[in-house]
Amino acid sequence: MHKKISKTGILIVLIVFLSIVVGAQYFQNLDLKYDLIIHKSIPHISLSNVQFELEGEFYPYIKGFVAFDNIADQPRDLRQYYIIEPLFKFDENRNQLFSLKEIIALYPLPPREIGEDVVLSKKEESDSSLTLEDEAGNLFFINKLTEKVTIYDVTGDETYLITDDLEYGDFMREFLK
């Protein structure tokens, strides 16, 4: 009887020990998953949206993450950023020209600029908005009041730029759930 109790005691101790190890591994895995989400919630470039008017001309300096309107279409391991800034050049109608730089970061590779800078021309401007257009016909709508930037591409897709670190973090935490 004594041998049976000691074997049972050893088995119970072994089961408790293994349960503790499995529980610790489970919580460590949760912690690593949380760390990965936090890591991916940090943008690869400094996001910003600075807009001002000088001598009647509107100058936006925008660095933003491209967020798809339909979150199901958002690529999982690819981060796309746009930088829009004035060129201090004018077209034949004396309209301000802007440049568009595209930066991608393919997880786990570092971000890099792709392609040539695209020239954006002023299509329309009012007191509350500025619409820019590239050579392909893609439209970049900048709301001067809310500072929101919406992009309408020629295929009909709609995206917008996230230009705030906190908004980016919230978007990514929701996206990566």
Secondary structure, DSSP 8 states (H G I E B T S, - for coil): -HHHHHHHHHHHHHHHHHHHHHHHHHHHHHHHHHHHHHHHTS-SS--EEEEEEETTEEEEEEEEEEEESSGGGS-SSEEEEEEEEEEEEE-TT--EEEEEEEEEEETTS--EEEEEEEEEEEEEE-SSEEEEE-TT--EEEEETTT--EEEE-TTS-EEEEE--HHHHHHHHHHHT-
